[in-house]
Every structure is written in structure tokens, then in C-alpha cells.
């Protein structure tokens, strides 16, 4: 079982020939409306791969929030909604995907609408899981859950999409961190700097993903790179989230102490799943084999 702590959104994803300029209109080729957010997408991937996923997040009872919760339920994710009594709409991510490159442009309020206190059953939620994954949103909640995981002896995984206020408090309780090339802790400029920073802040195993280029990783006594499978990229939206969901699934199934070989194998398998997700439009088609 995996516990995923972080952001949920309603994603409205449009496939467009190009990103429109000021005052311009265009007709999208396709659209997808689905639950999104890094932790939510990772939980979906984890569940799709056969794990039991619980998502600790804020959604609310607004009709758009009901749609988010229904989508997650349909995909096998159990939701613990810390904003269940709120009638405010959830964060909505507006996404434009360009098919020629697979690049995406995203606008979202993310987690700015909520400050979440840890639930009374946090210790029980954490203890019931083999791994706890964080996306860095809802930081107060994330820090509390990570500390609870440390007390319970549960492995923790950070999705470092970008540096956020309070991340340094979270790192003290993180066992594994896989960060994007946009993750820049203070005073860092490149993957080598980021990996060193993570190591200095107590993270034993870390990697930096760089799109189609090899992942760069570092462990307590070694490091290296992991190749990413080459695919014809249709859409990069959510690829990092899928990577983390797949990695969490692999790490949850192997609770022994990590070795360099085991970490590399986990990264390689997760990269393979994420690459498959990049080969189709939207965040769901890869699960249907399209």
C-alpha cells in the first residue's frame, strides 16, 4: 500500500496546433478532463500497476471537486479529503499541449487555496503503508506525514518538481528524492549541485530526471546515470508524476535496504513506464495501451 500526500486538481487538457497569442482563439484537436496534480497522478499510476493507493489531499464538495473525487475513485485511488466540508472549487489546471513537440503550457492555482492541518488518523494512515510519497505541496501536512513515516519506519519518496518554501524541513525525513531539472535548491545550478544539496540534507538516494536525457543519480557511496527509453513523444504532461508512481510501486514491493543495483533497477523500470505515458495525449491513454 502507498500513501500519496499532496495536490489534487481538475485538469482541462487541450491538444492545440500552437499556443495562441494575445486575443487569439483556436479550436483544439482533442480534450481530456481528469483529476490531476502530482500526488494524484502518482497515486493513479501506483494503483494502475497493482498497488493499493491512498491519496491525502484537499478536494472539497464543489461540483468540480465531486468530479475529481469520482475520477480518482474510478481509477482505484482511495481519497482522504481534508477539505471535504469546503464548497470552494478545487484548483483547476488549464493545459495546452502542442503535438509537434509534446510540450505543454500550464496555468494553475495549485495548493494556494488551502492550508491543511494533519488529520487525527495520520499515524494510522502512515503505518498502514509501505511507502509515503510527497509532491511538496501542502507543506505543513507533508512535513507532519514525513515525520510520522520516520517514526513508523516507512520509506519516504519526494517528487521534487520545483523548490518550494519549507522544502528544507521536509528533506530531513526523506529517504529517496527524484527531482526534475527545474528543482533548484538555494545555491544550486545543475543536477550535480542538486544531488549534493540533497545528500547534505540527509537524503540517502536521489536522482534528477531530465526529460529524454539519462537520469543522473547518487547514493551513499556511488552514482551514475540511467538511460530513458526513446519514444515518439506526444505529450509530456504528467510524465514525472507517472515516474514517481511507478517508482513508489517498485520501492514498496522491495522494502529491504536499497543497494545501488536495486535503485538503478527501480529507476530504469519507472523511466520505462513514464516514457510509455509520453507516447500518448493526456494523462490516461497510456493506461489503456493507446
TIKE-574351 format. One record per residue (C-alpha): residue in one letter; z, x, y. Coordinates in steps of 0.2 Angstrom, whole numbers, padded with zeros to 4 digits, always signed. Example, Ala and Ser with C-alpha at 12.3 -4.5 7.8 and 13.67 -1.06 7.14 Angstrom:
a+0039+0062-0022;s+0036+0068-0005;
***
This chain:
x+0000+0000+0000;x-0004+0006+0018;x+0004+0001+0034;x-0008+0002+0049;x+0001+0002+0067;x-0010-0001+0082;x-0023-0010+0091;x-0032-0026+0087;x-0047-0033+0097;x-0060-0045+0096;x-0077-0035+0096;x-0093-0043+0103;x-0106-0031+0097;x-0124-0032+0104;x-0139-0022+0097;x-0150-0018+0113;x-0165-0008+0116;x-0156+0001+0130;x-0141-0001+0141;x-0145-0012+0156;x-0144-0005+0173;x-0136-0014+0188;x-0141-0033+0190;x-0152-0032+0174;x-0152-0044+0160;x-0159-0041+0142;x-0159-0050+0126;x-0150-0042+0111;x-0159-0040+0095;x-0143-0044+0085;x-0125-0048+0087;x-0109-0046+0077;x-0092-0054+0082;x-0077-0047+0072;x-0060-0041+0073;x-0059-0023+0079;x-0048-0009+0085;x-0045+0007+0077;x-0030+0002+0067;x-0038-0014+0062;x-0054-0007+0056;x-0045+0007+0047;x-0035-0007+0038;x-0051-0016+0034;x-0058-0001+0026;x-0042+0003+0016;x-0042-0015+0009;x-0061-0014+0005;x-0058+0002-0005;x-0045-0007-0015;x-0029-0004-0006;x-0016-0017+0000;x-0016-0016+0019;x-0004-0022+0031;x-0008-0022+0050;x+0007-0021+0063;x-0001-0026+0079;x-0002-0039+0093;x-0015-0053+0092;x-0007-0069+0098;x-0011-0088+0096;x-0025-0090+0109;x-0041-0096+0100;x-0049-0079+0101;x-0033-0072+0093;x-0034-0085+0079;x-0052-0079+0076;x-0046-0061+0075;x-0032-0066+0063;x-0044-0076+0052;x-0057-0062+0051;x-0043-0050+0045;x-0036-0062+0033;x-0054-0065+0025;x-0055-0046+0023;x-0039-0044+0014;x-0028-0037+0028;x-0010-0044+0029;x-0006-0046+0048;x+0012-0044+0055;x+0008-0051+0073;x+0021-0045+0085;x+0013-0056+0099;x+0012-0072+0088;x+0020-0083+0102;x+0008-0077+0115;x-0005-0089+0122;x-0014-0075+0131;x-0031-0069+0124;x-0032-0053+0114;x-0041-0038+0120;x-0060-0041+0120;x-0071-0026+0117;x-0089-0028+0124;x-0100-0016+0114;x-0118-0011+0117;x-0127-0002+0103;x-0143+0007+0105;x-0153+0008+0089;x-0164+0023+0093;x-0148+0034+0093;x-0134+0024+0086;x-0124+0027+0102;x-0113+0014+0109;x-0105+0009+0125;x-0088+0001+0125;x-0078-0008+0138;x-0061-0015+0133;x-0043-0018+0140;x-0036-0010+0124;x-0017-0012+0122;x-0013-0013+0141;x-0008-0032+0140;x+0007-0029+0128;x+0022-0019+0126;x+0028-0021+0109;x+0046-0018+0103;x+0049-0013+0085;x+0052-0028+0073;x+0068-0031+0064;x+0060-0028+0047;x+0052-0012+0052;x+0061-0001+0040;x+0056-0013+0026;x+0038-0013+0031;x+0038+0006+0031;x+0047+0008+0015;x+0035-0004+0006;x+0020+0008+0009;x+0014+0024+0003;x+0006+0029+0019;x+0008+0024+0038;x-0007+0026+0049;x-0007+0026+0068;x-0021+0025+0081;x-0009+0030+0096;x-0010+0013+0104;x+0007+0003+0107;x+0015+0019+0108;x+0034+0013+0108;x+0031+0004+0092;x+0021+0019+0085;x+0035+0031+0088;x+0048+0020+0080;x+0037+0017+0065;x+0033+0035+0063;x+0052+0040+0064;x+0056+0026+0051;x+0042+0034+0040;x+0051+0051+0041;x+0067+0043+0036;x+0059+0034+0021;x+0049+0049+0016;x+0032+0041+0018;x+0017+0051+0023;x+0010+0048+0041;x-0008+0049+0047;x-0013+0049+0065;x-0030+0044+0071;x-0032+0054+0087;x-0046+0046+0096;x-0040+0052+0113;x-0024+0059+0121;x-0013+0046+0127;x+0004+0046+0136;x+0018+0048+0124;x+0007+0056+0110;x+0018+0071+0110;x+0033+0061+0105;x+0023+0054+0091;x+0017+0071+0084;x+0034+0076+0079;x+0034+0063+0065;x+0015+0065+0060;x+0011+0074+0043;x-0008+0073+0044;x-0019+0071+0060;x-0038+0069+0061;x-0044+0068+0079;x-0060+0066+0087;x-0069+0079+0098;x-0063+0069+0113;x-0045+0072+0108;x-0039+0085+0121;x-0020+0088+0122;x-0014+0097+0138;x-0022+0114+0140;x-0035+0112+0126;x-0053+0113+0127;x-0060+0114+0110;x-0056+0110+0091;x-0048+0127+0089;x-0036+0124+0103;x-0033+0106+0097;x-0029+0111+0080;x-0017+0125+0086;x-0008+0112+0098;x-0006+0100+0083;x+0001+0114+0072;x+0013+0120+0086;x+0020+0102+0087;x+0024+0100+0069;x+0008+0093+0061;x+0005+0101+0045;x-0013+0096+0041;x-0026+0092+0054;x-0044+0091+0057;x-0056+0087+0071;x-0071+0076+0067;x-0087+0080+0077;x-0100+0066+0073;x-0113+0073+0061;x-0107+0090+0063;x-0094+0098+0050;x-0076+0093+0052;x-0065+0108+0056;x-0048+0108+0048;x-0032+0118+0047;x-0017+0118+0035;x-0001+0128+0035;x-0009+0144+0029;x-0028+0141+0029;x-0043+0132+0037;x-0061+0129+0036;x-0075+0116+0038;x-0081+0101+0028;x-0099+0095+0029;x-0103+0077+0034;x-0117+0069+0023;x-0133+0067+0033;x-0138+0049+0036;x-0150+0040+0047;x-0138+0034+0060;x-0140+0016+0065;x-0123+0013+0074;x-0108+0025+0076;x-0096+0011+0081;x-0080+0011+0071;x-0085+0026+0060;x-0070+0036+0065;x-0059+0021+0060;x-0068+0019+0043;x-0065+0038+0041;x-0046+0035+0043;x-0045+0020+0032;x-0054+0030+0018;x-0043+0045+0021;x-0027+0034+0021;x-0033+0027+0004;x-0036+0044-0003;x-0019+0051+0003;x-0009+0035-0003;x-0016+0037-0020;x-0011+0056-0021;x+0007+0057-0015;x+0010+0074-0021;x+0012+0088-0009;x-0005+0092-0001;x-0015+0108-0005;x-0030+0115+0004;x-0041+0109-0011;x-0034+0091-0010;x-0035+0090+0009;x-0053+0096+0008;x-0057+0084-0006;x-0049+0069+0004;x-0059+0074+0020;x-0075+0075+0010;x-0073+0058+0002;x-0068+0050+0018;x-0083+0058+0028;x-0094+0051+0014;x-0088+0033+0017;x-0089+0035+0036;x-0106+0041+0035;x-0111+0026+0025;x-0104+0015+0038;x-0115+0023+0051;x-0131+0019+0042;x-0130+0000+0047;x-0127-0010+0063;x-0110-0017+0066;x-0093-0014+0058;x-0095-0025+0042;x-0113-0022+0035;x-0108-0006+0026;x-0096-0016+0015;x-0110-0027+0009;x-0121-0012+0005;x-0133-0017+0018;
***
